[in-house]
Amino acid sequence: MPRLVGMNHIALEVDDIDEALAFWESIFGPLTLRGRGRQMAFVDMGDQFLALARGRTQPADQHRHFGLVVDDKEAV
């Protein structure tokens, strides 16, 4: 049976790709993208990536979340 060893990516639906990228850049500075199109952007996170997909189908949710690991949490 396979053993779970990590996570590959997180996918988020957003209203606007440019606004979403600006939000992430306001926290982490310039981003490295694995790819970018009109409907999606893929933010590089080392072995993982953040997939931003245009076309939110659900209302904003205050309860779901995920945690990120950074090299300097005080800087965040």
N, C-alpha and C positions, 0 to 999 in steps of 0.2 A: 504494500500500500504506500502511495507517495506521502512524503512528509512535507508539511507546510514550512517554508524556509524564509519567506519574506513577501514583499509586496512589489508589484511591477509599476502600477500607476494609480492615480486618483482622477476620476472624471467628474467635472463640474459643469452643469448647465449654466450659462450666463446670458444676460440680455444683450451685451455688447462686448465683443472681443477686445477692442481697444481700451474700453473702460476697465475691463478685468485685468488686462496686462498693466495698465497704469496703476491699479490698486496694488498688485504684487510688486511692481517696481518701487512704489512708495515705501515699501517695507524692506525689500532686499536689494534695491539698486538695479542697475542694468541686468536684464535676464538673458540667458542663453536659450534660444529656441531650437528645438529639434526639427520643427516645421511650422509653417504658418499658411493659412488660407483664409478665405472669406468667412468660412463657417467654423474653423477650428484653429487652435494654437496649442503647441506642445512645449511646455516649459521644462527644460532639462534640470534634473535633480540628481545628477550622478547616475547610479544604477536604476533610478526610478524617474518618472516624469509626471507632470501635472497636465492633464488634457482639459482644455477649456473649449466647450462646445456651445456655439451660438444657438439660441432657440429654447429658452427656458420654458418648460411646460408646467411647472409647479410654482405655487406661491413661495415667497421667501420663507425660510425655516430657521428659527432661532435655536433649535435644539440639536440638530445633527451637527457633527463636527468631526475633525480629525486632528491629530497632533503631528507637528513637524519637529525634526531634530535640526538644530543649528549649531554652528561652531562657536557662537558668542551670544548667548541668550540675553545678556545684559544690554547688548547693542540693539536688540529688537525692542 
